[in-house]
Amino acid sequence: MPRVIVFDVNETLLDLRALEPHFRRAFGDAAVLDAWFAQVLLSALVATVTDTYSDFGTIGGETLDVISARLGVDLSANDRARIREGMLTLPPHPEVSKSLSRLRDADLRLATLTNSTTQAARAQLTNAELIDYFEMILSVEAVRRFKPAAETYRMAAKELGVDIGDIRLVAAHDWDIAGAMRAGCAAAFIARPGKVLGPSAERPDIVGKDLREVTDQILEKEL
């Protein structure tokens, strides 16, 4: 049987660059977006390692405080609200909808696995008009540990009713790919601009510059 194709959401399916105008307005520099999201991911990793789980949205808000203090910026409530709302209304990358349609039309099972809460992920995918492609919207909140912890991928396999080797995780983050493969999943890496695989990490059997290229390879390998 073909593997279940499980997608990361932020940056993989949805374009985080849409937040750049909000960060430019709030901080005077759109590049602060990258520093903020990198700190969010680092804080999530620290929370997992130290077993002090807070949901991804809470971490995101706290990280805005860290970045604001670091840069000496007094972030207004309005700017915070715009960034928070912007995260829930991110657009999909241009090729995503058509690629998901091709996978669905091939009768492959599709799901998502995200560090965001289920509520946030459902809002994001609904606003992006992608939610109907997926049979399950899975969140790490079920195990209170963030990806790339192995428990997150095992939870996804259990919820989907398959062995972990019957999952192929699709992500634009090398740490997510590494965590999934270490847990026993197959993987597919989307090398979006600025995203590369670490030189010491195991390389997945599917790599493409966007979801269209990755979809071509999934259809070839899984059917």
GUKOL-437278 format. One record per residue: residue number from 0; x, y, z of N, C-alpha, C in turn. Coordinates in Angstrom, 3 decimals. Layout:
% GUKOL-437278
   i     n_xx     n_yy     n_zz    ca_xx    ca_yy    ca_zz     c_xx     c_yy     c_zz
 NUM        X        Y        Z        X        Y        Z        X        Y        Z
...
% end
This chain:
% GUKOL-437278
   i     n_xx     n_yy     n_zz    ca_xx    ca_yy    ca_zz     c_xx     c_yy     c_zz
   0    0.841   -1.194    0.000    0.000    0.000    0.000    0.882    1.253    0.000
   1    0.451    2.319   -0.661    1.215    3.571   -0.632    1.290    4.128    0.781
   2    2.335    4.868    1.043    2.446    5.530    2.330    1.414    6.649    2.462
   3    1.095    6.991    3.717    0.307    8.185    3.999    1.249    9.382    3.902
   4    0.844   10.404    3.164    1.676   11.585    2.990    1.265   12.620    4.036
   5    2.194   12.939    4.931    1.921   13.826    6.064    2.758   15.098    5.904
   6    2.095   16.241    5.937    2.736   17.521    5.641    2.938   18.367    6.893
   7    4.127   18.946    7.007    4.309   20.099    7.878    3.503   21.250    7.278
   8    3.193   22.263    8.075    2.320   23.343    7.605    3.078   24.649    7.370
   9    3.620   25.256    8.424    4.253   26.566    8.291    5.550   26.483    7.487
  10    5.653   27.284    6.469    6.754   27.342    5.505    6.712   26.214    4.485
  11    6.226   25.043    4.872    6.133   23.944    3.921    4.961   24.144    2.970
  12    3.767   24.341    3.515    2.571   24.598    2.709    2.248   26.083    2.630
  13    2.447   26.799    3.735    2.040   28.196    3.837    3.258   29.113    3.818
  14    3.107   30.264    3.186    4.222   31.175    2.946    4.365   32.188    4.083
  15    5.371   31.966    4.912    5.617   32.845    6.054    6.032   34.255    5.620
  16    6.494   34.399    4.387    6.914   35.718    3.881    5.772   36.727    3.894
  17    4.546   36.256    3.935    3.406   37.176    3.981    3.431   38.043    5.238
  18    4.197   37.631    6.254    4.303   38.425    7.488    5.309   39.568    7.376
  19    6.084   39.609    6.310    7.139   40.616    6.206    6.631   42.046    6.357
  20    5.496   42.420    5.738    5.025   43.808    5.926    4.719   44.148    7.387
  21    4.219   43.167    8.132    3.920   43.404    9.548    5.200   43.639   10.344
  22    6.238   42.871   10.044    7.501   43.039   10.768    8.219   44.310   10.329
  23    8.080   44.670    9.062    8.665   45.925    8.599    8.005   47.106    9.314
  24    6.684   47.043    9.461    5.955   48.112   10.127    6.318   48.188   11.619
  25    6.418   47.021   12.251    6.638   46.987   13.697    8.086   47.254   14.082
  26    9.025   46.728   13.284   10.437   46.783   13.671   11.294   47.614   12.723
  27   10.704   48.061   11.610   11.481   48.821   10.646   12.350   47.974    9.751
  28   12.207   46.653    9.848   13.061   45.752    9.070   12.339   44.418    8.905
  29   12.014   44.047    7.676   11.305   42.790    7.427   12.132   41.573    7.812
  30   13.467   41.724    7.831   14.342   40.598    8.152   14.183   40.125    9.591
  31   13.583   40.947   10.435   13.343   40.527   11.822   12.423   39.311   11.860
  32   11.607   39.126   10.834   10.761   37.932   10.741   11.588   36.663   10.876
  33   12.710   36.588   10.175   13.548   35.390   10.226   14.103   35.162   11.626
  34   14.552   36.242   12.261   15.087   36.120   13.623   14.007   35.657   14.584
  35   12.813   36.207   14.423   11.696   35.814   15.295   11.350   34.337   15.128
  36   11.160   33.874   13.892   10.724   32.498   13.707   11.826   31.516   14.105
  37   13.086   31.871   13.863   14.183   31.011   14.313   14.185   30.890   15.830
  38   13.900   32.000   16.526   13.837   31.962   17.987   12.630   31.165   18.472
  39   11.508   31.252   17.752   10.340   30.434   18.097   10.695   28.955   18.040
  40   11.361   28.543   16.968   11.727   27.130   16.814   12.723   26.704   17.892
  41   13.680   27.582   18.209   14.639   27.266   19.262   13.940   27.137   20.604
  42   13.019   28.037   20.897   12.296   27.986   22.171   11.435   26.732   22.262
  43   10.853   26.318   21.144   10.067   25.082   21.129   10.953   23.870   21.402
  44   12.145   23.878   20.834   13.085   22.778   21.082   13.503   22.743   22.551
  45   13.778   23.907   23.131   14.147   23.974   24.548   12.990   23.472   25.410
  46   11.762   23.848   25.065   10.598   23.391   25.825   10.480   21.878   25.806
  47   10.785   21.265   24.661   10.713   19.805   24.561   11.819   19.145   25.365
  48   13.032   19.653   25.239   14.175   19.057   25.937   14.013   19.179   27.451
  49   13.456   20.292   27.907   13.311   20.530   29.346   11.946   20.118   29.877
  50   11.104   19.561   29.012    9.782   19.076   29.402    8.946   20.176   30.046
  51    8.906   21.337   29.382    8.119   22.474   29.882    7.236   22.990   28.750
  52    6.310   22.184   28.309    5.503   22.497   27.127    4.608   23.719   27.332
  53    4.650   24.619   26.371    3.646   25.657   26.174    3.240   25.581   24.715
  54    2.000   25.966   24.395    1.600   25.823   22.994    2.371   26.798   22.110
  55    2.388   26.487   20.814    3.215   27.209   19.845    2.834   28.684   19.767
  56    1.557   28.983   19.880    1.118   30.372   19.850    1.636   31.161   21.030
  57    1.620   30.540   22.210    2.153   31.192   23.407    3.639   31.466   23.254
  58    4.357   30.460   22.746    5.794   30.639   22.521    6.045   31.754   21.513
  59    5.219   31.799   20.470    5.372   32.865   19.485    5.198   34.243   20.082
  60    4.201   34.403   20.951    3.985   35.688   21.605    5.112   36.057   22.542
  61    5.584   35.082   23.316    6.698   35.341   24.229    7.964   35.699   23.456
  62    8.137   35.062   22.302    9.321   35.344   21.494    9.275   36.746   20.908
  63    8.083   37.258   20.615    7.975   38.662   20.208    8.505   39.584   21.298
  64    8.233   39.228   22.569    8.756   40.017   23.691   10.284   39.982   23.710
  65   10.842   38.787   23.468   12.298   38.638   23.468   12.924   39.482   22.364
  66   12.368   39.369   21.153   12.920   40.116   20.020   12.757   41.622   20.237
  67   11.615   42.033   20.772   11.385   43.455   21.035   12.399   43.997   22.033
  68   12.637   43.235   23.116   13.611   43.663   24.118   15.022   43.692   23.531
  69   15.330   42.708   22.724   16.662   42.628   22.123   16.927   43.838   21.227
  70   15.891   44.277   20.506   16.055   45.375   19.554   15.677   46.734   20.141
  71   15.188   46.738   21.378   14.800   47.982   22.010   13.580   48.625   21.374
  72   12.635   47.774   20.936   11.420   48.251   20.281   10.234   48.054   21.215
  73    9.428   49.087   21.349    8.200   48.994   22.138    7.079   48.552   21.199
  74    6.784   47.255   21.195    5.827   46.684   20.251    4.405   46.991   20.717
  75    3.618   47.611   19.848    2.260   48.003   20.218    1.318   46.798   20.196
  76    0.202   46.938   20.900   -0.823   45.884   20.890   -1.367   45.665   19.483
  77   -1.450   46.738   18.703   -1.936   46.626   17.336   -0.972   45.820   16.468
  78    0.326   46.056   16.630    1.319   45.290   15.872    1.278   43.813   16.258
  79    1.132   43.551   17.546    1.028   42.156   17.999   -0.184   41.475   17.366
  80   -1.302   42.181   17.351   -2.531   41.615   16.795   -2.377   41.335   15.305
  81   -1.717   42.234   14.591   -1.514   42.034   13.160   -0.653   40.809   12.889
  82    0.396   40.631   13.661    1.265   39.466   13.474    0.513   38.185   13.815
  83   -0.223   38.209   14.917   -1.005   37.032   15.323   -2.042   36.672   14.259
  84   -2.764   37.657   13.775   -3.761   37.415   12.734   -3.092   36.993   11.429
  85   -1.930   37.582   11.152   -1.199   37.217    9.943   -0.790   35.761    9.931
  86   -0.421   35.221   11.094   -0.057   33.799   11.173   -1.238   32.906   10.829
  87   -2.434   33.348   11.136   -3.628   32.537   10.874   -4.149   32.686    9.457
  88   -3.613   33.654    8.721   -4.106   33.913    7.367   -2.985   33.848    6.329
  89   -1.971   33.063    6.600   -0.877   32.903    5.642   -1.396   32.285    4.348
  90   -0.944   32.778    3.199   -1.353   32.171    1.935   -0.531   30.918    1.646
  91   -1.072   30.014    0.855   -0.271   28.866    0.433    0.775   29.286   -0.587
  92    1.875   28.557   -0.658    2.807   28.752   -1.762    2.071   28.486   -3.077
  93    2.477   29.113   -4.161    1.674   29.095   -5.394    1.341   27.721   -5.950
  94    2.242   26.768   -5.792    2.040   25.448   -6.407    1.345   24.445   -5.495
  95    1.035   24.854   -4.262    0.575   23.896   -3.258   -0.790   23.305   -3.589
  96   -1.765   24.131   -3.886   -3.123   23.625   -4.103   -3.173   22.618   -5.251
  97   -2.565   22.950   -6.363   -2.569   22.035   -7.507   -1.848   20.735   -7.177
  98   -0.754   20.832   -6.442    0.015   19.636   -6.082   -0.785   18.730   -5.148
  99   -1.447   19.319   -4.159   -2.283   18.521   -3.265   -3.431   17.864   -4.033
 100   -3.979   18.574   -4.988   -5.050   18.017   -5.806   -4.569   16.802   -6.587
 101   -3.369   16.873   -7.117   -2.805   15.727   -7.851   -2.625   14.515   -6.933
 102   -2.147   14.758   -5.734   -1.946   13.661   -4.787   -3.280   13.054   -4.360
 103   -4.251   13.905   -4.087   -5.578   13.421   -3.699   -6.225   12.647   -4.842
 104   -6.087   13.140   -6.056   -6.684   12.473   -7.211   -6.055   11.117   -7.479
 105   -4.837   10.915   -6.955   -4.169    9.620   -7.077   -4.566    8.679   -5.940
 106   -5.547    9.101   -5.123   -6.068    8.309   -4.005   -5.050    8.083   -2.898
 107   -4.102    8.996   -2.758   -3.191    8.936   -1.627   -3.847    9.577   -0.408
 108   -3.590    9.016    0.755   -4.085    9.605    1.994   -3.189   10.772    2.379
 109   -3.803   11.906    2.745   -3.066   13.109    3.082   -3.460   13.596    4.469
 110   -2.464   14.031    5.240   -2.701   14.575    6.571   -1.654   15.643    6.840
 111   -1.840   16.411    7.911   -0.826   17.373    8.330   -0.383   17.053    9.750
 112    0.849   17.439   10.055    1.399   17.318   11.407    2.167   18.598   11.686
 113    1.686   19.374   12.636    2.244   20.704   12.866    2.562   20.952   14.330
 114    3.514   21.857   14.559    3.809   22.307   15.910    2.742   23.262   16.438
 115    1.925   23.819   15.544    0.827   24.685   15.967   -0.255   23.860   16.660
 116   -1.137   24.518   17.375   -2.274   23.812   17.965   -3.228   23.367   16.863
 117   -4.082   22.409   17.196   -5.077   21.958   16.225   -5.978   23.113   15.806
 118   -6.407   23.916   16.770   -7.287   25.045   16.474   -6.624   26.020   15.507
 119   -5.358   26.354   15.760   -4.650   27.280   14.887   -4.439   26.684   13.503
 120   -4.059   25.411   13.454   -3.814   24.767   12.164   -5.087   24.702   11.332
 121   -6.205   24.394   11.977   -7.476   24.354   11.245   -7.829   25.734   10.701
 122   -7.597   26.765   11.495   -7.859   28.127   11.020   -6.948   28.469    9.845
 123   -5.671   28.141    9.967   -4.723   28.430    8.887   -5.122   27.738    7.587
 124   -5.406   26.444    7.678   -5.699   25.669    6.472   -7.068   26.021    5.890
 125   -8.001   26.399    6.752   -9.300   26.864    6.262   -9.143   28.180    5.518
 126   -8.417   29.124    6.113   -8.211   30.421    5.478   -7.426   30.309    4.176
 127   -6.543   29.319    4.102   -5.753   29.101    2.889   -6.491   28.246    1.856
 128   -7.707   27.814    2.204   -8.540   26.974    1.339   -7.854   25.654    0.983
 129   -7.189   25.068    1.985   -6.502   23.792    1.803   -7.082   22.673    2.656
 130   -7.912   22.991    3.604   -8.275   22.012    4.628   -8.971   20.785    4.055
 131   -9.700   20.931    2.973  -10.457   19.808    2.432   -9.579   18.741    1.794
 132   -8.308   19.026    1.612   -7.406   18.016    1.045   -7.013   16.952    2.067
 133   -7.203   17.232    3.354   -6.614   16.389    4.394   -7.664   15.620    5.185
 134   -7.349   14.370    5.463   -8.262   13.569    6.274   -8.058   13.815    7.759
 135   -6.858   14.259    8.159   -6.589   14.566    9.567   -5.681   15.779    9.664
 136   -5.971   16.629   10.649   -5.107   17.755   11.000   -4.525   17.415   12.365
 137   -3.296   16.981   12.390   -2.674   16.493   13.618   -1.743   17.553   14.201
 138   -1.757   17.662   15.521   -0.940   18.640   16.221   -0.119   17.962   17.302
 139    1.057   18.501   17.544    1.923   17.962   18.589    1.344   18.174   19.977
 140    0.316   19.016   20.102   -0.273   19.238   21.421   -0.802   17.937   22.023
 141   -1.075   16.946   21.176   -1.572   15.659   21.669   -0.546   14.955   22.553
 142    0.744   15.192   22.295    1.800   14.565   23.099    2.597   15.602   23.891
 143    2.273   16.890   23.702    2.918   17.982   24.441    4.439   17.975   24.281
 144    4.852   17.660   23.078    6.251   17.741   22.698    6.300   18.207   21.250
 145    7.282   19.013   20.925    7.373   19.569   19.579    8.218   18.682   18.670
 146    7.902   18.724   17.387    8.820   18.139   16.419   10.170   18.829   16.556
 147   11.281   18.107   16.445   11.436   16.767   15.892   11.473   15.631   16.906
 148   10.817   15.753   18.052   10.770   14.646   19.007   10.079   13.440   18.376
 149   10.618   12.254   18.613   10.091   11.039   17.980    8.638   10.778   18.338
 150    8.228   11.187   19.549    6.850   10.938   19.991    5.819   11.566   19.056
 151    6.175   12.685   18.432    5.215   13.374   17.568    4.897   12.552   16.330
 152    5.905   11.948   15.736    5.697   11.151   14.523    5.010    9.820   14.871
 153    5.353    9.262   16.022    4.690    8.030   16.457    3.212    8.280   16.712
 154    2.895    9.433   17.301    1.502    9.790   17.517    0.754    9.874   16.192
 155    1.382   10.486   15.199    0.743   10.613   13.886    0.451    9.240   13.300
 156    1.398    8.332   13.399    1.182    6.980   12.878    0.025    6.299   13.598
 157   -0.016    6.437   14.913   -1.101    5.828   15.688   -2.451    6.398   15.290
 158   -2.543    7.717   15.169   -3.813    8.350   14.810   -4.261    7.954   13.410
 159   -3.313    7.755   12.524   -3.633    7.379   11.147   -3.840    5.880   10.980
 160   -3.525    5.112   12.025   -3.741    3.671   11.988   -2.774    2.916   11.106
 161   -1.517    3.424   11.037   -0.502    2.778   10.205    0.783    2.610   11.002
 162    1.672    1.752   10.512    3.008    1.663   11.076    3.782    2.927   10.734
 163    4.743    3.270   11.565    5.458    4.529   11.338    6.199    4.523   10.010
 164    6.627    3.366    9.553    7.287    3.275    8.260    6.352    3.503    7.092
 165    5.060    3.543    7.363    4.067    3.783    6.314    3.680    5.257    6.210
 166    4.463    6.122    6.834    4.285    7.567    6.731    5.441    8.151    5.933
 167    5.131    9.096    5.056    6.162    9.921    4.426    5.902   11.364    4.843
 168    6.817   11.929    5.619    6.688   13.317    6.053    7.264   14.238    4.985
 169    6.507   15.280    4.637    6.951   16.305    3.691    7.172   17.593    4.458
 170    8.367   18.152    4.366    8.677   19.363    5.128    9.757   20.172    4.427
 171    9.782   21.466    4.763   10.807   22.371    4.247   11.879   22.663    5.298
 172   11.918   21.861    6.368   12.882   22.059    7.455   13.728   20.797    7.609
 173   15.041   20.960    7.598   15.905   19.786    7.697   15.769   19.094    9.044
 174   15.480   19.865   10.113   15.329   19.254   11.439   14.072   18.390   11.515
 175   13.022   18.772   10.805   11.794   17.972   10.769   12.037   16.685    9.979
 176   12.729   16.818    8.858   13.091   15.645    8.059   13.951   14.686    8.891
 177   14.941   15.221    9.586   15.832   14.386   10.395   15.058   13.676   11.499
 178   14.154   14.395   12.173   13.379   13.784   13.246   12.476   12.678   12.734
 179   11.822   12.927   11.598   10.920   11.928   11.037   11.672   10.671   10.618
 180   12.793   10.847    9.946   13.557    9.685    9.479   14.149    8.919   10.653
 181   14.597    9.633   11.660   15.144    8.970   12.847   14.063    8.142   13.551
 182   12.820    8.627   13.494   11.711    7.907   14.126   11.244    6.714   13.300
 183   11.651    6.652   12.027   11.296    5.512   11.190   10.428    5.836    9.993
 184   10.118    7.126    9.782    9.321    7.538    8.624   10.199    7.647    7.381
 185    9.566    7.578    6.220   10.182    8.089    5.005    9.969    9.605    5.006
 186   10.660   10.306    4.108   10.537   11.765    4.112   10.731   12.320    2.712
 187   10.305   13.571    2.548   10.511   14.324    1.313   10.810   15.764    1.701
 188   11.912   16.289    1.202   12.361   17.634    1.570   12.053   18.619    0.457
 189   11.374   19.726    0.824   11.136   20.817   -0.109   12.197   21.887    0.135
 190   13.079   22.052   -0.841   14.199   22.992   -0.695   13.753   24.394   -1.105
 191   12.856   24.963   -0.312   12.403   26.320   -0.598   13.580   27.283   -0.420
 192   13.486   28.493   -0.989   14.609   29.433   -0.901   15.135   29.576    0.523
 193   16.436   29.370    0.668   17.077   29.471    1.969   17.046   28.210    2.796
 194   16.360   27.160    2.308   16.255   25.910    3.056   17.188   24.862    2.457
 195   18.039   24.296    3.279   18.982   23.278    2.817   19.023   22.139    3.823
 196   19.458   20.985    3.362   19.650   19.846    4.243   21.019   19.950    4.907
 197   21.068   19.636    6.194   22.344   19.629    6.896   23.278   18.582    6.318
 198   24.572   18.869    6.252   25.512   17.951    5.602   25.681   16.611    6.299
 199   25.421   16.553    7.612   25.622   15.301    8.344   24.338   14.496    8.500
 200   23.214   15.047    8.037   21.931   14.369    8.205   21.718   13.339    7.110
 201   20.958   12.299    7.438   20.580   11.316    6.430   19.721   12.002    5.378
 202   20.004   11.733    4.116   19.293   12.397    3.026   18.050   11.597    2.646
 203   16.886   12.234    2.573   15.678   11.521    2.154   15.763   11.148    0.677
 204   14.931   10.205    0.277   14.977    9.748   -1.122   14.237   10.678   -2.067
 205   13.530   11.678   -1.521   12.844   12.669   -2.355   13.266   14.067   -1.917
 206   13.772   14.840   -2.872   14.138   16.242   -2.651   13.709   17.022   -3.883
 207   13.033   18.156   -3.683   12.635   19.006   -4.800   12.620   20.450   -4.381
 208   12.664   21.351   -5.361   12.720   22.775   -5.034   11.370   23.316   -4.601
 209   10.280   22.620   -4.940    8.946   23.035   -4.519    8.056   21.803   -4.444
 210    6.793   21.984   -4.056    5.917   20.836   -3.882    5.562   20.190   -5.219
 211    5.613   20.939   -6.295    5.349   20.331   -7.601    6.387   19.264   -7.906
 212    7.667   19.593   -7.720    8.727   18.617   -7.971    8.635   17.444   -7.005
 213    8.349   17.734   -5.746    8.216   16.659   -4.753    7.034   15.763   -5.085
 214    5.931   16.350   -5.529    4.750   15.567   -5.910    5.058   14.634   -7.073
 215    5.791   15.117   -8.062    6.182   14.248   -9.185    6.887   12.996   -8.676
 216    7.786   13.173   -7.729    8.564   12.047   -7.213    7.734   11.143   -6.312
 217    6.837   11.740   -5.517    5.959   10.925   -4.674    5.093   10.016   -5.534
 218    4.514   10.560   -6.584    3.645    9.763   -7.452    4.429    8.647   -8.125
 219    5.678    8.913   -8.440    6.512    7.890   -9.082    6.875    6.781   -8.099
 220    7.162    7.155   -6.847    7.639    6.174   -5.878    6.522    5.437   -5.143
 221    5.400    6.112   -4.916    4.372    5.532   -4.053    3.269    4.773   -4.813
 222    3.187    4.960   -6.106    2.111    4.312   -6.864    2.630    3.179   -7.729
% end
